[in-house]
């Protein structure tokens, strides 16, 4: 059985959606000033009011907020120079309106934003992953050496440096 909201509860919910402030929404809905804060907090715990707010927010979100596909499409059209921007130019003769494609800096920024969403195409991300894997391999080698050896600390350090040198592919003299 679905309970409907009272007119006061619905006003509260609608005002809460607008402001995000429960006490302010309660005051605007007609609750007494000295109890508005408590009434607002209590209303937010009532399931039928919460459900109404959630449904309305979902409805608003679907109509007004762009989804990821729409955002990437917009960025793509900017990067390709398909989206025109309006520029107003003031001269001694008056103000002129000109439509032009985005400048190169804006197009590059749009391209970078698109590439952030597709890390497979990003060489920087590949290099960062490679470095992290190498760091992990070095840490594992260090742990194995320190745990396996029962010799003195100096021998452990020497063995560690030799192993590290092998991993890095050079010699321990810095060459």
Secondary structure, 3 states (H helix, E strand, C coil): CCCCCCHHHHHHHHHHHHHCCHHHHHHHHCCCHHHHHHHHHHHHHCHHHHHHHHHHHHHHHHHHCCCHHHHHHHHHHHHCCCCEEEEEEEECCEEEEEEEECCHHHHHHHHHHHHHHCHHHCHHHHHHHHHHHHHHHHHHHHHHHHHHCCCCHHHHHHHHHHHHHHHHCCCCCCC
